[in-house]
Amino acid sequence: MPERLSFSDAAEKVLKEFADKRPMYYREITRIAMEHGWISTKGLTPETTMTAVIGTENRKRVARGKEPRFTVHGKGYYGLTEWQPPGLLRQIRAKNQKIKEYGC
């Protein structure tokens, strides 16, 4: 029996194992996570739960002064922050993401 994960941990696992360091659509992330038994839900809209969980986690991490785990690429596509190169470019992308999500 596969190990059950939180939605955010399952999203990270899917992105690491299936995305080849390219953003992936949230519905595809959710479908793969469910097919592998990494997440289970009785809700009718697990895809919506996935996007909500990713967004909430990112906001909480930023509020605590930490780097978000996920990058938001718009139109439902997500990647992992760890894929971004370190340095100034990564800092600029993080700031742009914060502005996009919070308007600040």
C-alpha positions as CSV (number, residue, x, y, z in Angstrom):
1,M,0.0,0.0,0.0
2,P,1.5,3.4,-1.0
3,E,2.3,6.0,1.7
4,R,-0.3,8.7,2.1
5,L,1.0,12.2,1.8
6,S,-0.3,15.6,2.4
7,F,-1.5,17.4,-0.8
8,S,1.6,19.7,-0.8
9,D,4.0,16.8,-0.2
10,A,2.3,14.8,-2.9
11,A,2.6,17.8,-5.3
12,E,6.3,18.0,-4.6
13,K,6.8,14.3,-5.2
14,V,4.9,14.4,-8.5
15,L,6.9,17.4,-9.7
16,K,10.2,15.8,-8.7
17,E,9.4,12.5,-10.3
18,F,7.3,13.4,-13.4
19,A,7.9,17.0,-14.4
20,D,11.5,17.0,-15.6
21,K,12.1,20.4,-14.0
22,R,9.3,22.0,-16.0
23,P,6.0,23.5,-14.6
24,M,3.1,21.1,-14.6
25,Y,-0.6,21.8,-14.7
26,Y,-2.4,21.4,-11.4
27,R,-4.9,18.9,-12.7
28,E,-2.1,16.7,-13.9
29,I,-0.3,16.9,-10.6
30,T,-3.5,15.9,-8.8
31,R,-4.3,13.0,-11.2
32,I,-0.8,11.5,-10.9
33,A,-0.8,11.8,-7.1
34,M,-4.2,10.1,-6.9
35,E,-3.2,7.4,-9.4
36,H,-0.2,6.5,-7.2
37,G,-2.3,6.6,-4.0
38,W,-0.3,9.4,-2.5
39,I,-3.4,11.4,-1.7
40,S,-6.9,10.4,-0.9
41,T,-10.0,12.6,-0.6
42,K,-13.7,12.3,-0.3
43,G,-14.1,15.8,-1.8
44,L,-15.5,16.2,-5.3
45,T,-12.9,18.7,-6.4
46,P,-9.4,17.4,-5.4
47,E,-7.8,19.7,-8.1
48,T,-9.2,22.7,-6.4
49,T,-7.9,21.4,-3.0
50,M,-4.5,21.0,-4.6
51,T,-4.2,24.6,-5.8
52,A,-5.6,25.9,-2.5
53,V,-3.1,23.9,-0.5
54,I,-0.1,25.0,-2.6
55,G,-1.2,28.7,-2.4
56,T,-1.8,28.5,1.3
57,E,1.6,26.8,2.0
58,N,3.4,29.4,-0.2
59,R,1.7,32.3,1.7
60,K,2.5,30.8,5.1
61,R,6.2,30.2,4.2
62,V,6.6,33.7,2.9
63,A,4.9,35.2,6.0
64,R,7.5,33.3,8.1
65,G,10.3,34.7,6.0
66,K,11.0,31.4,4.2
67,E,11.3,30.7,0.6
68,P,8.1,29.2,-0.9
69,R,8.4,25.5,-1.9
70,F,6.4,26.0,-5.1
71,T,6.7,28.5,-8.0
72,V,3.5,29.8,-9.6
73,H,3.8,30.1,-13.4
74,G,0.2,31.2,-14.0
75,K,-2.8,29.6,-15.6
76,G,-2.6,26.7,-13.2
77,Y,1.0,25.7,-13.7
78,Y,3.3,25.0,-10.8
79,G,7.0,24.1,-10.4
80,L,9.5,23.8,-7.5
81,T,11.5,26.7,-6.2
82,E,14.5,24.5,-5.9
83,W,14.6,24.3,-9.7
84,Q,15.4,28.0,-9.9
85,P,19.1,29.0,-10.1
86,P,20.4,30.5,-6.9
87,G,21.4,34.1,-6.7
88,L,19.9,37.4,-7.9
89,L,17.6,35.9,-10.5
90,R,16.1,33.6,-8.0
91,Q,15.5,36.5,-5.6
92,I,13.9,38.6,-8.3
93,R,11.6,35.7,-9.2
94,A,10.6,35.2,-5.6
95,K,9.9,38.9,-5.2
96,N,7.8,38.9,-8.4
97,Q,5.9,35.9,-7.1
98,K,5.2,37.6,-3.8
99,I,3.9,40.7,-5.7
100,K,1.7,38.5,-7.9
101,E,0.2,36.6,-4.9
102,Y,-0.1,39.5,-2.4
103,G,0.0,42.6,-4.4
104,C,2.9,44.0,-2.3
